[in-house]
């Protein structure tokens, strides 16, 4: 049985077992955040979701025995956690309840004990249905579709082709924001709904000409109905980017350069800008109210 291979005295890979009584999304995210700090070692992930019975745990323990490695878990059932930790000690592998330190901080600060709920973050509450509604809206308003409904959006993303408008919109929808995206083309006027009074937050995405040209070339096989030489021409792309910046300057819309940003980073920046704007609007309203009462 090989636990991990060695290269220059260091393991080249290791086994990582993620055991959850829910979907395992929390564990996967935490594990990824940790693993990227050790780029020289490759994790082999074994994801074990929906582990809620002794029989299910037994199968997981058999896999851990066959491929020993780090064990991270989010399980509420005390009997299951005790068995998982006991067997991990026998196998001499590290085993950690990743949320336990966080829960201890909450309990200490709040002075209240927790009420364990399996998959509590996935409960079908109002926020869940808000996200479903946002996703449906976003898919229906992709790439400039249904421009007459843009005033119903929370966020509107503008940008030329291949600036990650669609994946960023979908990510924001999963966070509960109704997001529409509209392509910017120098020869095509803006939808008039964008320049009318509305409550949507508008943001523009740009990237370097080289980056966009590279992505467009990779997409060339799927774009046979276009003039591909023109579509991937760097000078043409430079003109498109300049057009985007002029539009944004005219209407004072923020611009985000996504050249070196992940979808998650772009979305986080958009949410921060949106929250900053809402905070400023709230302060302005409060200030007017105070000023009015003084008068």
N, C-alpha and C positions, 0 to 999 in steps of 0.2 A: 504494500500500500504506500503510495507516494503522497505526502502531504503537500509539498511544493518543490519545484525544481530550483536549483541554485545556480546563479550566474555571478561570477566575481565575488563569491562569498555572500551574496544577497539572494533572497528568493525572487524568481522571475514571475511567479504567480502564487496566489493563495486562494483557498476556498472561503467564501463568505456566505453564511446562512442567515437569511432574513425571515424570521418566523412571526406571523401576525394572525390575530383572530379576526382581522378585517381584510381590506384589499391589499395591504402592504405598501401603499403609496407613501405613507409617512416614512417608513423604514427605508424604502428605496431612495427617497430624496436625501435623507440624512446620510445614508451609506455613500451615496455619490459625492456629497459634499466632503466627506472624509477621505474617500479614495483618491480624489483628484490631487490631494496633497502628497501623494506617494506615486508619482508618475513612473517610477522605475519598476514598480511591481503591479502586475495585472491581477485584478480580482476576478475570480470565477464565481459569479453570483448564483445562489440556489434560493429562489424565492418560494416561500411556503405560505400562501395566503389562506385565510378562512380556517385556521386551526382552532377548533372549538371543542373537540372531544378527545378522550384518552386514546382512542383508536387512531385518530388523525395524527396526534402527537407521536404515537409509536412509529408511524411511517416516517415522520420527519426525523426522529432520533436514529432510525436505521440509516437514513441518508447521511446524517452527520457522522455516524460511525464509519461509513464507507468513505467519506471525504471530509476528514476533520479540518476544522478551521474556525474562524471567528464566528460567534453566534450573537446576533442582535435580535431582540424580540420586543413586540408590543402585544402582550396577552394579559387580560384582566383576571381570568380564572386562577385563583391562588393554587389549586391542586396541580394545574397544568404547569404553572411557572416553577413550582417547587420541583416537579419531576424533571423539567427541562434543565434547571440549574444543577440538580443532583447528578443527572447523567453527564452533563458537560464537565463537571468536576471529575467524574470517573474517567472520562476521555481526555482529561487535561487540556481542554480547549476553553478559551475565554468566553464568557457568556454575560451579556449586559442587557438590562431593561432600559432602553434608550430614553424613555420618558420619565423614568423614576426621579432623576435629579431635578427635572423641571417641576414635577409634581410636589417634591419636597419643598421647593422654594415657594410655590403657590400656597401650600398648607401652612408654612411658617409665616408667611406674610399676611394671609387672609385669616388665619386662626380658625380655619374650617376644614373639616375632613371632606374628601372627595366622594362623589357618588358614581362609582364605576359604571360605564356604559359602553358595551361593545359596539364598535363602528359608530360611535356617537357623532363623529364629524361627517358621516354620510347620511344622517337622518333626513327624512323627506319633509323638511320644514319649508318655511316661506323662502329662505335664501336658496334652497335647492331648486325650487321652481322658478325663482328669479334667474338663476343661471341657465336653466333650460330655455326660458323665454328669451334670454339674451342671445343664446347660441342660435336659436331659430331665426331671430331677427338678423343676426350677423351673417348667417349663411344666405339669407334672402337678399341681403344688401351688399353682396360681394361684387367687387369690380365695377362699381357704378350702377348696379341694378336698382330699380325702384327709387330714383332720385326724388320723387315727390314725397317720400316718407322720411327724408333726411332729418326733418325737424323732430322726429321721434327718437333719434339716436342720442346716446350719452356721449359718445366719442365718434368723431369722423376723422379717418386717416387719409391723407392725400399723399401722392407720390407717383413718380414715373414707374414704368414697368420694371419689375425685379428689385424692388426696394423692400420686400418682405411685408407688404401691406396685409395680404390675406392671412398668413400664419400669425402675425401679431394681432390681428383682429380676432381670430379664433381664440387665442390665448386670453385676450381681454374678456371675451364673452364667457369663458370658463370662470372668470373671476366675477361675473355678474354684470358686466358693462355691455349694453347694447352698442355695438360698434359697426359702423359702415365704413367702407373704403372706396375711394374714388380715384381712378387713374388720372394723372395730369398729362395732357398732350398739348404741345404748343399750338397746334392748329385747331384745337377744339375748345370752345369757351366753357367756363365753369358752369355747373348746374346753378340756375338762378337761386335755388333754395339756400345755397351756401352764403350768398351775399345778403339774404334777407334776415330779419330779426329771428333768432332761434336760440335755444338754450344749450345746444350741443357744443362740446369742446373740440375744436379743430386743431390738428397737429399735422405737420408735414414730415415725411421721411426722405432723406437723401443718402447717397453713398458715393464713394469715389467713382469716377468714370471708369477706371480700370476694373474695379470690382464688379460694377454693373455689366461691363462688356464681357467679363469672364463668365458671369452667371448666364447671360443671354446666349453666349456661344454654347454653353452646356445644354441649354434648352432648345437649341436650334432644330434638333430633330423633331420636336413637337410643334414647331412654328413654321411648317412648310408653306402655309398660306400667306406668309408675310415676305416682304423684301428683306431677307435675312442680312444681306450685306449692309443695308441701311440701318437695320435694327441693331446690329452689333458694332456699328461704326463709332469709334471713340469720340470723334469730333461732334457727331450728331448727339451722342449721349451728353457731352459737355453742354451743348445748347439746351437740352432738356433740363439738366440740373440747374442751369442759370435761370431758366424760365420758372422753375419751382421756387427758387429763392426770391425772384422778383414778385411773384404772386404772394408769397408769405410776408415779404416786407410791406407790400401794399396793404394787406389786411391785418398785419401784426399777428400772424399766426406763428407759433413756435416751430422751430426746425430741429429735428434730431438726426444726427449723422449716424447711420447704422452700420457703417463700414466694418467696424470691429466689435459690434455689439451682438450678443445673442438675442433671440426673440424675447427671452425672459427679461433681459436687461432693458431692451427697448420698451417693453410693456411696463416695467417698473418705473421707468423714467416718465412715461406718459401718465401713469396714475399719480405720480408725485406732482407733476405739473398741474393736473386736474385738481388735485386736493389743494394745492397752493392757490389756484385761482378761486376755488370755492371759499377758502379761508379769507382771502382778500375781499370777496364779495360780501361775506358775512360781517367782516369788520367794517366795511363801508356802510352797510345797512345799519349796524349798531351805532356807528358814529353819527349817522344822520338822525337816528332816533334820539340819541342823547342831546345832539345839538338842537333838535326840534323841541325837546322838553325844556331845555334851558331858555329857549326863546319864549 
